[in-house]
Amino acid sequence: MNNAELMIKYIEEQNLSKAEKQFKKVKISGTDDEKYMLALSLTQYGFLEEARELFEILLHIYPDEGELKLNLAELLVEMGQDDDAFQYLETISKDDPNYPAALLVEADLYEMQGLFEVSENKLLKAKELIPNEPVIDYALGELYMTQGRFLEAARSFSFLLQGNDKEIEGIDINSRMAEALSAGGAFEEALTYYKKSLKNKKDIDQLFAYGLTAYQSSQYNVAIKAFKELLEIDPHYHSLYLYLARSLEHEEKMDEALEIAEAGLKEDEYNKDLHFFAGKLALKIGQENNAEQFFRQALVLDPEYTEAAISLNRLLIRQERYEAVLEITEMFFEGGDADPQFHWDAAISFQHLEQYQEALNEYELAYNDFKNNQDFLVDYGYFLMEEGNGRAASDIFKMLVEKDPANVEWVSLLERLEEY
């Protein structure tokens, strides 16, 4: 056993004092091969400074050796010394067999700095030199994914699959292909690659992605099957519940969808979106009390959850609980930048509570946002007419008749209003 091998033995035994002595012996009397093999081993064990020292000794002896420059540059990258790494990489000549590998390292460094175009140029240059190297196509695919250039990423991954490279650096290429296609909106094509990936390995994240992609492509039964399989494997996978419930809703399985949403809330009680969706489902099957509780809990979790508040207001207005509606709207008005729907809700509520001036103020605040909304104009027009403001009501009903000239009721009302 030579001194380099002894040092590794002592490191594995955690006898660092003896390991240090062996390191000094290797530096002084070790062969160049021993120094090189020890430097590689020390890099793997995390003794980066010692590995660097050995590589620098060797590079002093072999100043034109590209492989040593590449080893040292990769080590420096790992140590976070990117500028020093660049200096070594740039001295590797174009006719050196290590030059393409140096381009790959440079591409990684430029990508980390956000210089994506430079990184891409380095990779394309490497691909010109070795066009059939899978690592380069994989690196290009990942770079394009980072940039959101998903279809270009898919093309790079397709080169790998055409060459029967199903896995690179432990990454399933069918999976990456599926993710690229899905992110690019090609959902149905993505499903094919997710199936291939899942056939090789049942990964729960990939199973979720498969279900989500099926949901996005409106293949709800496929999505349901995927999410239910994931539920059996890992019931603590919180993200599945909302999408499984949504998929079941699309298949008109409302009761089951609500059961799934409630099961999800037992796993993740702070999921405001799941509370909100459970509320919508409860409304659809006539459980108004449950719906109200779900909406209110969503607002407890996020007091600025506009969509939940608007849905709650619709329920409260239907139940003629106008003071409760005003409590909600006031909460949003205090926060500023309230959705204009709250002014409409407040107008209806003040009107029914016979607080007519307040109702008029809210209708006027809502008007600019809803002047093209037929339902709003109907509410506003009848309110103005009941308040005796015939001229303003006439203007509103003119707009409504323009939208629907065949509406006999509006035409008749407009004729009467114009008589005064």
C-alpha positions, -999 to 999 in steps of 0.1 A, spaced: 0 0 0 16 33 -11 15 66 9 -15 79 -11 -35 47 -4 -25 49 33 -38 85 35 -72 75 22 -73 46 46 -66 69 75 -92 94 63 -118 66 62 -107 56 97 -111 94 107 -74 94 119 -67 128 105 -33 133 122 -19 102 105 -36 112 72 -18 145 74 16 128 78 9 107 48 -1 137 28 32 154 34 50 122 23 31 121 -9 40 157 -16 76 151 -10 83 116 -24 51 104 -41 51 97 -78 32 119 -101 6 92 -106 2 89 -68 -2 127 -65 -28 127 -93 -49 98 -79 -47 112 -44 -59 146 -56 -89 130 -73 -97 110 -41 -93 140 -19 -117 159 -40 -143 132 -35 -138 132 2 -141 170 4 -105 178 12 -104 205 -15 -75 226 -3 -52 196 -2 -64 184 -36 -58 219 -50 -23 218 -36 -15 185 -54 -30 196 -87 -10 228 -86 22 209 -79 15 186 -109 5 216 -132 39 232 -123 55 200 -137 32 197 -167 22 233 -175 5 224 -208 -15 194 -195 -52 203 -203 -66 176 -181 -49 190 -150 -62 225 -159 -97 211 -162 -94 192 -129 -82 222 -112 -109 245 -127 -137 221 -117 -122 220 -82 -121 258 -80 -157 260 -91 -166 237 -62 -147 260 -39 -166 290 -52 -135 305 -68 -150 311 -103 -126 338 -115 -96 315 -108 -114 287 -126 -120 308 -157 -82 316 -158 -73 279 -161 -101 271 -185 -92 299 -209 -56 285 -212 -68 252 -225 -60 253 -262 -86 245 -289 -67 215 -301 -66 200 -267 -89 169 -263 -101 185 -230 -113 216 -248 -150 205 -253 -152 196 -216 -137 230 -207 -164 246 -228 -190 227 -207 -176 240 -175 -175 275 -188 -211 272 -199 -221 262 -164 -203 291 -149 -218 316 -173 -253 301 -167 -248 306 -129 -240 342 -136 -272 346 -156 -253 351 -189 -275 326 -207 -266 337 -243 -228 333 -236 -235 299 -219 -255 288 -250 -227 298 -273 -202 278 -254 -225 247 -255 -232 251 -292 -194 254 -299 -189 222 -279 -217 205 -299 -199 214 -332 -168 197 -319 -185 165 -306 -221 166 -321 -231 132 -307 -221 138 -271 -253 132 -249 -240 154 -221 -240 185 -244 -276 179 -255 -286 174 -219 -269 206 -209 -285 226 -237 -319 212 -227 -315 222 -191 -303 257 -202 -333 261 -223 -356 250 -195 -340 276 -172 -348 303 -198 -383 291 -204 -375 280 -240 -395 248 -235 -399 236 -270 -362 241 -277 -355 221 -246 -378 194 -258 -359 193 -291 -326 188 -272 -340 161 -250 -355 144 -281 -319 141 -296 -310 121 -264 -340 98 -267 -334 92 -304 -299 81 -295 -314 58 -268 -300 79 -240 -328 74 -215 -308 86 -185 -280 112 -180 -263 118 -147 -291 99 -130 -318 120 -146 -346 103 -165 -348 120 -199 -384 109 -206 -393 128 -174 -374 159 -185 -390 157 -220 -424 154 -204 -418 185 -182 -405 205 -212 -436 197 -233 -460 203 -204 -444 236 -196 -446 246 -233 -483 238 -233 -481 205 -253 -499 186 -226 -511 156 -246 -477 150 -261 -462 153 -226 -485 125 -212 -468 100 -235 -434 107 -220 -447 108 -184 -461 73 -190 -427 61 -202 -410 77 -172 -434 62 -147 -431 27 -163 -394 28 -155 -398 42 -120 -428 51 -99 -417 85 -86 -444 104 -67 -435 138 -80 -436 125 -116 -470 108 -108 -483 142 -96 -469 159 -127 -486 133 -149 -519 138 -131 -516 176 -134 -508 174 -171 -538 152 -177 -559 177 -158 -545 206 -179 -553 186 -211 -589 181 -198 -584 143 -195 -600 143 -161 -605 105 -158 -568 100 -164 -560 127 -139 -583 111 -113 -567 77 -118 -532 92 -114 -541 113 -83 -559 84 -66 -528 62 -72 -507 89 -56 -531 91 -27 -526 54 -20 -489 57 -22 -486 89 -1 -517 104 15 -495 132 29 -488 146 -6 -508 178 0 -509 191 -35 -529 162 -49 -561 170 -30 -571 202 -48 -565 188 -82 -581 155 -75 -612 174 -62 -612 197 -93 -610 167 -116 -639 150 -98 -659 182 -101 -654 182 -139 -667 147 -140 -698 159 -120 -688 138 -89 -695 166 -65 -700 146 -33 -668 127 -38 -650 159 -47 -661 175 -15 -650 144 5 -615 146 -11 -613 183 -3 -623 177 33 -597 149 35 -571 173 21 -580 198 48 -573 172 75 -538 169 60 -533 206 53 -557 227 74 -539 260 64 -546 256 26 -567 286 18 -574 275 -18 -586 241 -6 -610 258 19 -623 281 -9 -628 252 -33 -645 231 -7 -669 261 -2 -677 262 -39 -684 224 -39 -706 227 -8 -726 254 -25 -731 232 -56 -746 204 -35 -767 228 -14 -747 228 18 -749 266 23 -739 265 60 -708 244 52 -700 266 23 -701 297 45 -677 281 70 -652 271 43 -653 306 28 -649 323 62 -619 300 71 -603 309 38 -606 345 48 -592 338 83 -561 323 66 -559 352 41 -580 383 50 -572 397 15 -585 366 -3 -608 385 -27 -623 355 -46 -634 339 -13 -649 371 -1 -669 377 -33 -682 341 -32 -692 346 4 -710 378 -4 -730 361 -32 -742 336 -7 -750 362 19 -769 383 -6 -789 353 -17 -797 347 20 -806 384 24 -780 389 51 -771 424 40 -754 436 71 -731 406 70 -722 416 34 -714 451 45 -690 437 72 -671 420 44 -670 449 21 -659 473 48 -630 451 57 -618 453 20 -625 490 17 -603 496 48 -574 478 31 -576 500 0 -576 490 -37 -607 469 -32 -621 449 -61 -650 469 -77 -673 440 -71 -674 450 -34 -689 484 -44 -716 466 -63 -722 442 -33 -724 472 -9 -748 491 -32 -772 461 -33 -769 457 5 -774 494 13 -804 495 -11 -821 466 7 -813 482 41 -830 514 28 -798 534 32 -804 549 -3 -777 577 -3 -751 552 6 -764 528 -20 -762 556 -47 -726 563 -37 -716 527 -41 -734 523 -74 -716 554 -87 -682 540 -75 -689 507 -93 -703 523 -125 -670 528 -145 -660 492 -139 -694 477 -147 -709 500 -173 -707 472 -199 -721 446 -175 -757 440 -182 -766 426 -147 -751 456 -130 -769 481 -153 -802 463 -145 -796 467 -108 -785 503 -111 -813 513 -135 -841 499 -113 -825 515 -83 -824 549 -100 -860 545 -111 -872 536 -77 -854 566 -63 -873 589 -87 -842 598 -107 -859 593 -141 -833 611 -162 -804 590 -149 -825 558 -151 -834 567 -187 -797 569 -196 -791 534 -181 -820 518 -199 -809 533 -231 -777 515 -227 -795 483 -219 -818 486 -250 -788 491 -272 -774 459 -259 -807 440 -263 -832 459 -285 -856 429 -284 -861 431 -246 -898 443 -244 -896 451 -207 -867 475 -211 -881 491 -242 -914 498 -224 -896 512 -193 -875 535 -215 -906 548 -233 -923 555 -200 -892 572 -186 -888 594 -216 -924 606 -213 -915 625 -181 
